[in-house]
Amino acid sequence: MIDKQYFVSLYALILGYAKVFLTMFVKRKKNRSGTTSIVVAEKTKGIYKELITIGVAKDSNEIDSLVNAGHEWISKEESRR
């Protein structure tokens, strides 16, 4: 049987790593006009929060470049935090 205190500290350790690697992500949102918005979002405590809108595009090449820009923004933001 796992000691309760050990389980809580193990759970916090796992969540600590998850927060570093999995909080921010690039999200593609379809708009009614047919365009796609590229946003950087994060999920904390089960709630999604949009941090920044990278841009809006209709062409798949533009969408890919905006997704890359979103990944660059995430790496800069993680180094800042």
PDB file with SEQRES, HELIX, SHEET and CRYST1 records, atoms N, CA, C and O in Angstrom:
SEQRES   1 A   81  MET ILE ASP LYS GLN TYR PHE VAL SER LEU TYR ALA LEU          
SEQRES   2 A   81  ILE LEU GLY TYR ALA LYS VAL PHE LEU THR MET PHE VAL          
SEQRES   3 A   81  LYS ARG LYS LYS ASN ARG SER GLY THR THR SER ILE VAL          
SEQRES   4 A   81  VAL ALA GLU LYS THR LYS GLY ILE TYR LYS GLU LEU ILE          
SEQRES   5 A   81  THR ILE GLY VAL ALA LYS ASP SER ASN GLU ILE ASP SER          
SEQRES   6 A   81  LEU VAL ASN ALA GLY HIS GLU TRP ILE SER LYS GLU GLU          
SEQRES   7 A   81  SER ARG ARG                                                  
HELIX    1 AA1 LYS A    4  LEU A   22  1                                  19    
HELIX    2 AA2 SER A   60  ARG A   80  1                                  21    
SHEET    1 AA1 3 MET A  24  LYS A  30  0                                        
SHEET    2 AA1 3 THR A  36  THR A  44 -1                                        
SHEET    3 AA1 3 ILE A  47  ALA A  57 -1                                        
CRYST1    1.000    1.000    1.000  90.00  90.00  90.00 P 1           1          
ATOM      1  N   MET A   1       0.834  -1.178   0.000  1.00  0.00           N  
ATOM      2  CA  MET A   1       0.000   0.000   0.000  1.00  0.00           C  
ATOM      3  C   MET A   1       0.884   1.249   0.000  1.00  0.00           C  
ATOM      4  O   MET A   1       1.896   1.300   0.698  1.00  0.00           O  
ATOM      5  N   ILE A   2       0.497   2.245  -0.781  1.00  0.00           N  
ATOM      6  CA  ILE A   2       1.277   3.475  -0.897  1.00  0.00           C  
ATOM      7  C   ILE A   2       0.901   4.427   0.231  1.00  0.00           C  
ATOM      8  O   ILE A   2      -0.274   4.677   0.503  1.00  0.00           O  
ATOM      9  N   ASP A   3       1.942   4.948   0.877  1.00  0.00           N  
ATOM     10  CA  ASP A   3       1.709   5.934   1.925  1.00  0.00           C  
ATOM     11  C   ASP A   3       1.102   7.190   1.299  1.00  0.00           C  
ATOM     12  O   ASP A   3       1.522   7.609   0.221  1.00  0.00           O  
ATOM     13  N   LYS A   4       0.134   7.781   1.956  1.00  0.00           N  
ATOM     14  CA  LYS A   4      -0.594   8.919   1.398  1.00  0.00           C  
ATOM     15  C   LYS A   4       0.337  10.105   1.129  1.00  0.00           C  
ATOM     16  O   LYS A   4       0.221  10.748   0.085  1.00  0.00           O  
ATOM     17  N   GLN A   5       1.245  10.401   2.038  1.00  0.00           N  
ATOM     18  CA  GLN A   5       2.151  11.525   1.860  1.00  0.00           C  
ATOM     19  C   GLN A   5       3.063  11.287   0.654  1.00  0.00           C  
ATOM     20  O   GLN A   5       3.311  12.210  -0.123  1.00  0.00           O  
ATOM     21  N   TYR A   6       3.560  10.071   0.492  1.00  0.00           N  
ATOM     22  CA  TYR A   6       4.407   9.734  -0.645  1.00  0.00           C  
ATOM     23  C   TYR A   6       3.631   9.906  -1.945  1.00  0.00           C  
ATOM     24  O   TYR A   6       4.171  10.429  -2.920  1.00  0.00           O  
ATOM     25  N   PHE A   7       2.384   9.479  -1.971  1.00  0.00           N  
ATOM     26  CA  PHE A   7       1.556   9.577  -3.170  1.00  0.00           C  
ATOM     27  C   PHE A   7       1.346  11.034  -3.558  1.00  0.00           C  
ATOM     28  O   PHE A   7       1.404  11.370  -4.741  1.00  0.00           O  
ATOM     29  N   VAL A   8       1.103  11.901  -2.586  1.00  0.00           N  
ATOM     30  CA  VAL A   8       0.885  13.319  -2.877  1.00  0.00           C  
ATOM     31  C   VAL A   8       2.147  13.945  -3.442  1.00  0.00           C  
ATOM     32  O   VAL A   8       2.067  14.700  -4.411  1.00  0.00           O  
ATOM     33  N   SER A   9       3.310  13.656  -2.871  1.00  0.00           N  
ATOM     34  CA  SER A   9       4.545  14.241  -3.384  1.00  0.00           C  
ATOM     35  C   SER A   9       4.875  13.693  -4.764  1.00  0.00           C  
ATOM     36  O   SER A   9       5.383  14.434  -5.606  1.00  0.00           O  
ATOM     37  N   LEU A  10       4.602  12.418  -5.023  1.00  0.00           N  
ATOM     38  CA  LEU A  10       4.824  11.850  -6.346  1.00  0.00           C  
ATOM     39  C   LEU A  10       3.896  12.506  -7.359  1.00  0.00           C  
ATOM     40  O   LEU A  10       4.310  12.807  -8.479  1.00  0.00           O  
ATOM     41  N   TYR A  11       2.655  12.727  -6.974  1.00  0.00           N  
ATOM     42  CA  TYR A  11       1.678  13.378  -7.840  1.00  0.00           C  
ATOM     43  C   TYR A  11       2.128  14.806  -8.166  1.00  0.00           C  
ATOM     44  O   TYR A  11       2.005  15.245  -9.309  1.00  0.00           O  
ATOM     45  N   ALA A  12       2.645  15.530  -7.177  1.00  0.00           N  
ATOM     46  CA  ALA A  12       3.120  16.893  -7.404  1.00  0.00           C  
ATOM     47  C   ALA A  12       4.326  16.893  -8.330  1.00  0.00           C  
ATOM     48  O   ALA A  12       4.464  17.784  -9.169  1.00  0.00           O  
ATOM     49  N   LEU A  13       5.194  15.909  -8.186  1.00  0.00           N  
ATOM     50  CA  LEU A  13       6.361  15.814  -9.046  1.00  0.00           C  
ATOM     51  C   LEU A  13       5.943  15.582 -10.486  1.00  0.00           C  
ATOM     52  O   LEU A  13       6.479  16.213 -11.396  1.00  0.00           O  
ATOM     53  N   ILE A  14       5.000  14.693 -10.701  1.00  0.00           N  
ATOM     54  CA  ILE A  14       4.524  14.421 -12.054  1.00  0.00           C  
ATOM     55  C   ILE A  14       3.865  15.664 -12.629  1.00  0.00           C  
ATOM     56  O   ILE A  14       4.102  16.004 -13.788  1.00  0.00           O  
ATOM     57  N   LEU A  15       3.047  16.345 -11.847  1.00  0.00           N  
ATOM     58  CA  LEU A  15       2.405  17.562 -12.336  1.00  0.00           C  
ATOM     59  C   LEU A  15       3.424  18.659 -12.605  1.00  0.00           C  
ATOM     60  O   LEU A  15       3.237  19.461 -13.521  1.00  0.00           O  
ATOM     61  N   GLY A  16       4.483  18.708 -11.837  1.00  0.00           N  
ATOM     62  CA  GLY A  16       5.522  19.701 -12.080  1.00  0.00           C  
ATOM     63  C   GLY A  16       6.157  19.518 -13.439  1.00  0.00           C  
ATOM     64  O   GLY A  16       6.387  20.497 -14.148  1.00  0.00           O  
ATOM     65  N   TYR A  17       6.446  18.278 -13.820  1.00  0.00           N  
ATOM     66  CA  TYR A  17       6.999  18.028 -15.145  1.00  0.00           C  
ATOM     67  C   TYR A  17       5.973  18.296 -16.230  1.00  0.00           C  
ATOM     68  O   TYR A  17       6.313  18.825 -17.288  1.00  0.00           O  
ATOM     69  N   ALA A  18       4.721  17.940 -15.981  1.00  0.00           N  
ATOM     70  CA  ALA A  18       3.680  18.163 -16.978  1.00  0.00           C  
ATOM     71  C   ALA A  18       3.504  19.650 -17.234  1.00  0.00           C  
ATOM     72  O   ALA A  18       3.265  20.059 -18.371  1.00  0.00           O  
ATOM     73  N   LYS A  19       3.619  20.464 -16.193  1.00  0.00           N  
ATOM     74  CA  LYS A  19       3.453  21.898 -16.364  1.00  0.00           C  
ATOM     75  C   LYS A  19       4.558  22.481 -17.234  1.00  0.00           C  
ATOM     76  O   LYS A  19       4.303  23.363 -18.054  1.00  0.00           O  
ATOM     77  N   VAL A  20       5.772  21.998 -17.061  1.00  0.00           N  
ATOM     78  CA  VAL A  20       6.886  22.523 -17.838  1.00  0.00           C  
ATOM     79  C   VAL A  20       6.732  22.178 -19.312  1.00  0.00           C  
ATOM     80  O   VAL A  20       7.012  23.017 -20.169  1.00  0.00           O  
ATOM     81  N   PHE A  21       6.298  20.973 -19.623  1.00  0.00           N  
ATOM     82  CA  PHE A  21       6.302  20.522 -21.003  1.00  0.00           C  
ATOM     83  C   PHE A  21       4.949  20.618 -21.705  1.00  0.00           C  
ATOM     84  O   PHE A  21       4.909  20.694 -22.933  1.00  0.00           O  
ATOM     85  N   LEU A  22       3.855  20.616 -20.972  1.00  0.00           N  
ATOM     86  CA  LEU A  22       2.570  20.448 -21.632  1.00  0.00           C  
ATOM     87  C   LEU A  22       1.585  21.590 -21.436  1.00  0.00           C  
ATOM     88  O   LEU A  22       0.428  21.442 -21.830  1.00  0.00           O  
ATOM     89  N   THR A  23       1.967  22.709 -20.858  1.00  0.00           N  
ATOM     90  CA  THR A  23       0.963  23.728 -20.601  1.00  0.00           C  
ATOM     91  C   THR A  23       0.585  24.499 -21.852  1.00  0.00           C  
ATOM     92  O   THR A  23      -0.605  24.662 -22.124  1.00  0.00           O  
ATOM     93  N   MET A  24       1.539  24.973 -22.615  1.00  0.00           N  
ATOM     94  CA  MET A  24       1.230  25.787 -23.791  1.00  0.00           C  
ATOM     95  C   MET A  24       1.247  24.938 -25.055  1.00  0.00           C  
ATOM     96  O   MET A  24       2.069  24.034 -25.208  1.00  0.00           O  
ATOM     97  N   PHE A  25       0.328  25.246 -25.945  1.00  0.00           N  
ATOM     98  CA  PHE A  25       0.266  24.534 -27.214  1.00  0.00           C  
ATOM     99  C   PHE A  25      -0.367  25.430 -28.267  1.00  0.00           C  
ATOM    100  O   PHE A  25      -1.053  26.400 -27.946  1.00  0.00           O  
ATOM    101  N   VAL A  26      -0.126  25.091 -29.534  1.00  0.00           N  
ATOM    102  CA  VAL A  26      -0.684  25.830 -30.663  1.00  0.00           C  
ATOM    103  C   VAL A  26      -2.010  25.192 -31.038  1.00  0.00           C  
ATOM    104  O   VAL A  26      -2.115  23.972 -31.169  1.00  0.00           O  
ATOM    105  N   LYS A  27      -3.013  26.030 -31.207  1.00  0.00           N  
ATOM    106  CA  LYS A  27      -4.363  25.548 -31.486  1.00  0.00           C  
ATOM    107  C   LYS A  27      -4.864  26.190 -32.778  1.00  0.00           C  
ATOM    108  O   LYS A  27      -4.687  27.388 -32.999  1.00  0.00           O  
ATOM    109  N   ARG A  28      -5.487  25.382 -33.621  1.00  0.00           N  
ATOM    110  CA  ARG A  28      -6.101  25.880 -34.853  1.00  0.00           C  
ATOM    111  C   ARG A  28      -7.601  25.961 -34.638  1.00  0.00           C  
ATOM    112  O   ARG A  28      -8.240  24.973 -34.277  1.00  0.00           O  
ATOM    113  N   LYS A  29      -8.160  27.144 -34.861  1.00  0.00           N  
ATOM    114  CA  LYS A  29      -9.598  27.341 -34.690  1.00  0.00           C  
ATOM    115  C   LYS A  29     -10.213  27.693 -36.042  1.00  0.00           C  
ATOM    116  O   LYS A  29      -9.758  28.615 -36.719  1.00  0.00           O  
ATOM    117  N   LYS A  30     -11.238  26.960 -36.425  1.00  0.00           N  
ATOM    118  CA  LYS A  30     -11.960  27.252 -37.662  1.00  0.00           C  
ATOM    119  C   LYS A  30     -12.947  28.388 -37.400  1.00  0.00           C  
ATOM    120  O   LYS A  30     -13.668  28.377 -36.402  1.00  0.00           O  
ATOM    121  N   ASN A  31     -12.972  29.358 -38.296  1.00  0.00           N  
ATOM    122  CA  ASN A  31     -13.899  30.477 -38.189  1.00  0.00           C  
ATOM    123  C   ASN A  31     -15.071  30.277 -39.140  1.00  0.00           C  
ATOM    124  O   ASN A  31     -14.996  29.478 -40.074  1.00  0.00           O  
ATOM    125  N   ARG A  32     -16.150  31.006 -38.896  1.00  0.00           N  
ATOM    126  CA  ARG A  32     -17.332  30.891 -39.755  1.00  0.00           C  
ATOM    127  C   ARG A  32     -17.047  31.369 -41.171  1.00  0.00           C  
ATOM    128  O   ARG A  32     -17.682  30.909 -42.120  1.00  0.00           O  
ATOM    129  N   SER A  33     -16.105  32.280 -41.321  1.00  0.00           N  
ATOM    130  CA  SER A  33     -15.790  32.825 -42.641  1.00  0.00           C  
ATOM    131  C   SER A  33     -14.972  31.861 -43.492  1.00  0.00           C  
ATOM    132  O   SER A  33     -14.737  32.127 -44.671  1.00  0.00           O  
ATOM    133  N   GLY A  34     -14.535  30.749 -42.912  1.00  0.00           N  
ATOM    134  CA  GLY A  34     -13.737  29.779 -43.645  1.00  0.00           C  
ATOM    135  C   GLY A  34     -12.249  29.911 -43.395  1.00  0.00           C  
ATOM    136  O   GLY A  34     -11.466  29.093 -43.878  1.00  0.00           O  
ATOM    137  N   THR A  35     -11.852  30.920 -42.655  1.00  0.00           N  
ATOM    138  CA  THR A  35     -10.449  31.085 -42.317  1.00  0.00           C  
ATOM    139  C   THR A  35     -10.119  30.274 -41.068  1.00  0.00           C  
ATOM    140  O   THR A  35     -11.008  29.755 -40.392  1.00  0.00           O  
ATOM    141  N   THR A  36      -8.836  30.178 -40.779  1.00  0.00           N  
ATOM    142  CA  THR A  36      -8.370  29.456 -39.599  1.00  0.00           C  
ATOM    143  C   THR A  36      -7.539  30.396 -38.741  1.00  0.00           C  
ATOM    144  O   THR A  36      -6.585  31.005 -39.225  1.00  0.00           O  
ATOM    145  N   SER A  37      -7.895  30.511 -37.483  1.00  0.00           N  
ATOM    146  CA  SER A  37      -7.123  31.313 -36.534  1.00  0.00           C  
ATOM    147  C   SER A  37      -6.115  30.415 -35.842  1.00  0.00           C  
ATOM    148  O   SER A  37      -6.435  29.296 -35.441  1.00  0.00           O  
ATOM    149  N   ILE A  38      -4.903  30.910 -35.705  1.00  0.00           N  
ATOM    150  CA  ILE A  38      -3.847  30.190 -34.994  1.00  0.00           C  
ATOM    151  C   ILE A  38      -3.628  30.913 -33.670  1.00  0.00           C  
ATOM    152  O   ILE A  38      -3.253  32.085 -33.648  1.00  0.00           O  
ATOM    153  N   VAL A  39      -3.866  30.206 -32.570  1.00  0.00           N  
ATOM    154  CA  VAL A  39      -3.718  30.798 -31.242  1.00  0.00           C  
ATOM    155  C   VAL A  39      -2.823  29.909 -30.388  1.00  0.00           C  
ATOM    156  O   VAL A  39      -2.744  28.697 -30.589  1.00  0.00           O  
ATOM    157  N   VAL A  40      -2.158  30.537 -29.441  1.00  0.00           N  
ATOM    158  CA  VAL A  40      -1.396  29.801 -28.439  1.00  0.00           C  
ATOM    159  C   VAL A  40      -2.259  29.776 -27.190  1.00  0.00           C  
ATOM    160  O   VAL A  40      -2.696  30.818 -26.701  1.00  0.00           O  
ATOM    161  N   ALA A  41      -2.498  28.582 -26.682  1.00  0.00           N  
ATOM    162  CA  ALA A  41      -3.355  28.408 -25.513  1.00  0.00           C  
ATOM    163  C   ALA A  41      -2.618  27.585 -24.468  1.00  0.00           C  
ATOM    164  O   ALA A  41      -1.612  26.935 -24.753  1.00  0.00           O  
ATOM    165  N   GLU A  42      -3.142  27.632 -23.257  1.00  0.00           N  
ATOM    166  CA  GLU A  42      -2.618  26.785 -22.194  1.00  0.00           C  
ATOM    167  C   GLU A  42      -3.785  26.251 -21.387  1.00  0.00           C  
ATOM    168  O   GLU A  42      -4.860  26.849 -21.343  1.00  0.00           O  
ATOM    169  N   LYS A  43      -3.555  25.133 -20.760  1.00  0.00           N  
ATOM    170  CA  LYS A  43      -4.571  24.511 -19.924  1.00  0.00           C  
ATOM    171  C   LYS A  43      -4.013  24.386 -18.516  1.00  0.00           C  
ATOM    172  O   LYS A  43      -3.023  23.692 -18.285  1.00  0.00           O  
ATOM    173  N   THR A  44      -4.656  25.065 -17.584  1.00  0.00           N  
ATOM    174  CA  THR A  44      -4.272  24.966 -16.186  1.00  0.00           C  
ATOM    175  C   THR A  44      -5.522  24.728 -15.363  1.00  0.00           C  
ATOM    176  O   THR A  44      -6.524  25.428 -15.510  1.00  0.00           O  
ATOM    177  N   LYS A  45      -5.449  23.738 -14.503  1.00  0.00           N  
ATOM    178  CA  LYS A  45      -6.563  23.359 -13.628  1.00  0.00           C  
ATOM    179  C   LYS A  45      -7.826  23.052 -14.425  1.00  0.00           C  
ATOM    180  O   LYS A  45      -8.934  23.331 -13.969  1.00  0.00           O  
ATOM    181  N   GLY A  46      -7.659  22.481 -15.608  1.00  0.00           N  
ATOM    182  CA  GLY A  46      -8.798  22.065 -16.415  1.00  0.00           C  
ATOM    183  C   GLY A  46      -9.449  23.171 -17.216  1.00  0.00           C  
ATOM    184  O   GLY A  46     -10.484  22.945 -17.842  1.00  0.00           O  
ATOM    185  N   ILE A  47      -8.871  24.366 -17.213  1.00  0.00           N  
ATOM    186  CA  ILE A  47      -9.459  25.499 -17.927  1.00  0.00           C  
ATOM    187  C   ILE A  47      -8.509  25.934 -19.037  1.00  0.00           C  
ATOM    188  O   ILE A  47      -7.320  26.149 -18.801  1.00  0.00           O  
ATOM    189  N   TYR A  48      -9.051  26.062 -20.259  1.00  0.00           N  
ATOM    190  CA  TYR A  48      -8.267  26.543 -21.381  1.00  0.00           C  
ATOM    191  C   TYR A  48      -8.244  28.066 -21.378  1.00  0.00           C  
ATOM    192  O   TYR A  48      -9.264  28.713 -21.140  1.00  0.00           O  
ATOM    193  N   LYS A  49      -7.071  28.629 -21.643  1.00  0.00           N  
ATOM    194  CA  LYS A  49      -6.928  30.077 -21.720  1.00  0.00           C  
ATOM    195  C   LYS A  49      -6.109  30.400 -22.959  1.00  0.00           C  
ATOM    196  O   LYS A  49      -4.997  29.900 -23.126  1.00  0.00           O  
ATOM    197  N   GLU A  50      -6.664  31.241 -23.831  1.00  0.00           N  
ATOM    198  CA  GLU A  50      -5.935  31.665 -25.020  1.00  0.00           C  
ATOM    199  C   GLU A  50      -4.991  32.787 -24.631  1.00  0.00           C  
ATOM    200  O   GLU A  50      -5.420  33.817 -24.111  1.00  0.00           O  
ATOM    201  N   LEU A  51      -3.697  32.586 -24.886  1.00  0.00           N  
ATOM    202  CA  LEU A  51      -2.700  33.566 -24.489  1.00  0.00           C  
ATOM    203  C   LEU A  51      -2.502  34.640 -25.545  1.00  0.00           C  
ATOM    204  O   LEU A  51      -2.431  35.826 -25.221  1.00  0.00           O  
ATOM    205  N   ILE A  52      -2.412  34.230 -26.816  1.00  0.00           N  
ATOM    206  CA  ILE A  52      -2.154  35.176 -27.893  1.00  0.00           C  
ATOM    207  C   ILE A  52      -2.684  34.598 -29.199  1.00  0.00           C  
ATOM    208  O   ILE A  52      -2.648  33.388 -29.418  1.00  0.00           O  
ATOM    209  N   THR A  53      -3.170  35.475 -30.053  1.00  0.00           N  
ATOM    210  CA  THR A  53      -3.552  35.076 -31.405  1.00  0.00           C  
ATOM    211  C   THR A  53      -2.366  35.372 -32.305  1.00  0.00           C  
ATOM    212  O   THR A  53      -1.939  36.520 -32.426  1.00  0.00           O  
ATOM    213  N   ILE A  54      -1.840  34.339 -32.932  1.00  0.00           N  
ATOM    214  CA  ILE A  54      -0.686  34.504 -33.810  1.00  0.00           C  
ATOM    215  C   ILE A  54      -1.113  35.124 -35.132  1.00  0.00           C  
ATOM    216  O   ILE A  54      -0.436  36.017 -35.644  1.00  0.00           O  
ATOM    217  N   GLY A  55      -2.223  34.664 -35.690  1.00  0.00           N  
ATOM    218  CA  GLY A  55      -2.702  35.224 -36.945  1.00  0.00           C  
ATOM    219  C   GLY A  55      -3.875  34.442 -37.494  1.00  0.00           C  
ATOM    220  O   GLY A  55      -4.318  33.454 -36.909  1.00  0.00           O  
ATOM    221  N   VAL A  56      -4.376  34.910 -38.648  1.00  0.00           N  
ATOM    222  CA  VAL A  56      -5.506  34.288 -39.326  1.00  0.00           C  
ATOM    223  C   VAL A  56      -5.096  34.044 -40.768  1.00  0.00           C  
ATOM    224  O   VAL A  56      -4.516  34.922 -41.408  1.00  0.00           O  
ATOM    225  N   ALA A  57      -5.395  32.850 -41.287  1.00  0.00           N  
ATOM    226  CA  ALA A  57      -5.014  32.514 -42.657  1.00  0.00           C  
ATOM    227  C   ALA A  57      -6.051  31.603 -43.284  1.00  0.00           C  
ATOM    228  O   ALA A  57      -6.830  30.948 -42.592  1.00  0.00           O  
ATOM    229  N   LYS A  58      -6.044  31.577 -44.609  1.00  0.00           N  
ATOM    230  CA  LYS A  58      -6.939  30.695 -45.340  1.00  0.00           C  
ATOM    231  C   LYS A  58      -6.152  29.627 -46.096  1.00  0.00           C  
ATOM    232  O   LYS A  58      -6.626  28.502 -46.253  1.00  0.00           O  
ATOM    233  N   ASP A  59      -4.961  29.971 -46.559  1.00  0.00           N  
ATOM    234  CA  ASP A  59      -4.107  29.068 -47.326  1.00  0.00           C  
ATOM    235  C   ASP A  59      -3.347  28.140 -46.374  1.00  0.00           C  
ATOM    236  O   ASP A  59      -2.930  28.559 -45.295  1.00  0.00           O  
ATOM    237  N   SER A  60      -3.172  26.880 -46.777  1.00  0.00           N  
ATOM    238  CA  SER A  60      -2.497  25.912 -45.897  1.00  0.00           C  
ATOM    239  C   SER A  60      -1.028  26.267 -45.662  1.00  0.00           C  
ATOM    240  O   SER A  60      -0.492  25.989 -44.590  1.00  0.00           O  
ATOM    241  N   ASN A  61      -0.369  26.882 -46.657  1.00  0.00           N  
ATOM    242  CA  ASN A  61       1.027  27.298 -46.460  1.00  0.00           C  
ATOM    243  C   ASN A  61       1.121  28.401 -45.411  1.00  0.00           C  
ATOM    244  O   ASN A  61       2.026  28.395 -44.577  1.00  0.00           O  
ATOM    245  N   GLU A  62       0.188  29.343 -45.455  1.00  0.00           N  
ATOM    246  CA  GLU A  62       0.168  30.411 -44.458  1.00  0.00           C  
ATOM    247  C   GLU A  62      -0.123  29.845 -43.071  1.00  0.00           C  
ATOM    248  O   GLU A  62       0.460  30.284 -42.079  1.00  0.00           O  
ATOM    249  N   ILE A  63      -1.022  28.875 -43.007  1.00  0.00           N  
ATOM    250  CA  ILE A  63      -1.357  28.249 -41.724  1.00  0.00           C  
ATOM    251  C   ILE A  63      -0.129  27.577 -41.132  1.00  0.00           C  
ATOM    252  O   ILE A  63       0.142  27.708 -39.939  1.00  0.00           O  
ATOM    253  N   ASP A  64       0.622  26.850 -41.973  1.00  0.00           N  
ATOM    254  CA  ASP A  64       1.828  26.178 -41.488  1.00  0.00           C  
ATOM    255  C   ASP A  64       2.867  27.177 -40.981  1.00  0.00           C  
ATOM    256  O   ASP A  64       3.513  26.938 -39.960  1.00  0.00           O  
ATOM    257  N   SER A  65       3.029  28.299 -41.693  1.00  0.00           N  
ATOM    258  CA  SER A  65       4.004  29.293 -41.237  1.00  0.00           C  
ATOM    259  C   SER A  65       3.556  29.938 -39.926  1.00  0.00           C  
ATOM    260  O   SER A  65       4.387  30.245 -39.071  1.00  0.00           O  
ATOM    261  N   LEU A  66       2.247  30.144 -39.764  1.00  0.00           N  
ATOM    262  CA  LEU A  66       1.748  30.697 -38.503  1.00  0.00           C  
ATOM    263  C   LEU A  66       1.907  29.706 -37.354  1.00  0.00           C  
ATOM    264  O   LEU A  66       2.190  30.105 -36.225  1.00  0.00           O  
ATOM    265  N   VAL A  67       1.728  28.419 -37.636  1.00  0.00           N  
ATOM    266  CA  VAL A  67       1.937  27.396 -36.601  1.00  0.00           C  
ATOM    267  C   VAL A  67       3.398  27.404 -36.160  1.00  0.00           C  
ATOM    268  O   VAL A  67       3.688  27.302 -34.968  1.00  0.00           O  
ATOM    269  N   ASN A  68       4.319  27.524 -37.117  1.00  0.00           N  
ATOM    270  CA  ASN A  68       5.745  27.605 -36.766  1.00  0.00           C  
ATOM    271  C   ASN A  68       6.030  28.848 -35.929  1.00  0.00           C  
ATOM    272  O   ASN A  68       6.809  28.799 -34.977  1.00  0.00           O  
ATOM    273  N   ALA A  69       5.392  29.966 -36.290  1.00  0.00           N  
ATOM    274  CA  ALA A  69       5.560  31.192 -35.499  1.00  0.00           C  
ATOM    275  C   ALA A  69       5.013  30.996 -34.086  1.00  0.00           C  
ATOM    276  O   ALA A  69       5.568  31.524 -33.123  1.00  0.00           O  
ATOM    277  N   GLY A  70       3.934  30.243 -33.967  1.00  0.00           N  
ATOM    278  CA  GLY A  70       3.382  29.943 -32.649  1.00  0.00           C  
ATOM    279  C   GLY A  70       4.335  29.119 -31.804  1.00  0.00           C  
ATOM    280  O   GLY A  70       4.483  29.367 -30.607  1.00  0.00           O  
ATOM    281  N   HIS A  71       4.983  28.136 -32.422  1.00  0.00           N  
ATOM    282  CA  HIS A  71       5.960  27.323 -31.693  1.00  0.00           C  
ATOM    283  C   HIS A  71       7.154  28.172 -31.257  1.00  0.00           C  
ATOM    284  O   HIS A  71       7.685  27.986 -30.162  1.00  0.00           O  
ATOM    285  N   GLU A  72       7.575  29.102 -32.112  1.00  0.00           N  
ATOM    286  CA  GLU A  72       8.669  30.002 -31.736  1.00  0.00           C  
ATOM    287  C   GLU A  72       8.259  30.884 -30.559  1.00  0.00           C  
ATOM    288  O   GLU A  72       9.057  31.120 -29.652  1.00  0.00           O  
ATOM    289  N   TRP A  73       7.014  31.373 -30.572  1.00  0.00           N  
ATOM    290  CA  TRP A  73       6.524  32.213 -29.477  1.00  0.00           C  
ATOM    291  C   TRP A  73       6.507  31.425 -28.171  1.00  0.00           C  
ATOM    292  O   TRP A  73       6.853  31.952 -27.114  1.00  0.00           O  
ATOM    293  N   ILE A  74       6.102  30.159 -28.255  1.00  0.00           N  
ATOM    294  CA  ILE A  74       6.069  29.312 -27.055  1.00  0.00           C  
ATOM    295  C   ILE A  74       7.468  29.141 -26.482  1.00  0.00           C  
ATOM    296  O   ILE A  74       7.655  29.235 -25.269  1.00  0.00           O  
ATOM    297  N   SER A  75       8.455  28.891 -27.342  1.00  0.00           N  
ATOM    298  CA  SER A  75       9.815  28.691 -26.835  1.00  0.00           C  
ATOM    299  C   SER A  75      10.352  29.965 -26.185  1.00  0.00           C  
ATOM    300  O   SER A  75      11.036  29.892 -25.164  1.00  0.00           O  
ATOM    301  N   LYS A  76      10.051  31.127 -26.760  1.00  0.00           N  
ATOM    302  CA  LYS A  76      10.484  32.386 -26.142  1.00  0.00           C  
ATOM    303  C   LYS A  76       9.775  32.611 -24.811  1.00  0.00           C  
ATOM    304  O   LYS A  76      10.391  33.049 -23.839  1.00  0.00           O  
ATOM    305  N   GLU A  77       8.491  32.316 -24.770  1.00  0.00           N  
ATOM    306  CA  GLU A  77       7.708  32.529 -23.546  1.00  0.00           C  
ATOM    307  C   GLU A  77       8.144  31.575 -22.437  1.00  0.00           C  
ATOM    308  O   GLU A  77       8.189  31.966 -21.271  1.00  0.00           O  
ATOM    309  N   GLU A  78       8.463  30.330 -22.786  1.00  0.00           N  
ATOM    310  CA  GLU A  78       8.919  29.380 -21.766  1.00  0.00           C  
ATOM    311  C   GLU A  78      10.259  29.798 -21.189  1.00  0.00           C  
ATOM    312  O   GLU A  78      10.502  29.610 -19.997  1.00  0.00           O  
ATOM    313  N   SER A  79      11.138  30.367 -22.019  1.00  0.00           N  
ATOM    314  CA  SER A  79      12.420  30.821 -21.484  1.00  0.00           C  
ATOM    315  C   SER A  79      12.232  32.058 -20.603  1.00  0.00           C  
ATOM    316  O   SER A  79      13.008  32.283 -19.675  1.00  0.00           O  
ATOM    317  N   ARG A  80      11.204  32.859 -20.894  1.00  0.00           N  
ATOM    318  CA  ARG A  80      10.922  34.040 -20.080  1.00  0.00           C  
ATOM    319  C   ARG A  80      10.337  33.665 -18.725  1.00  0.00           C  
ATOM    320  O   ARG A  80      10.639  34.300 -17.715  1.00  0.00           O  
ATOM    321  N   ARG A  81       9.499  32.634 -18.706  1.00  0.00           N  
ATOM    322  CA  ARG A  81       8.843  32.229 -17.450  1.00  0.00           C  
ATOM    323  C   ARG A  81       9.828  31.588 -16.570  1.00  0.00           C  
ATOM    324  O   ARG A  81       9.488  31.172 -15.463  1.00  0.00           O  
TER     325      ARG A  81                                                      
END                                                                             
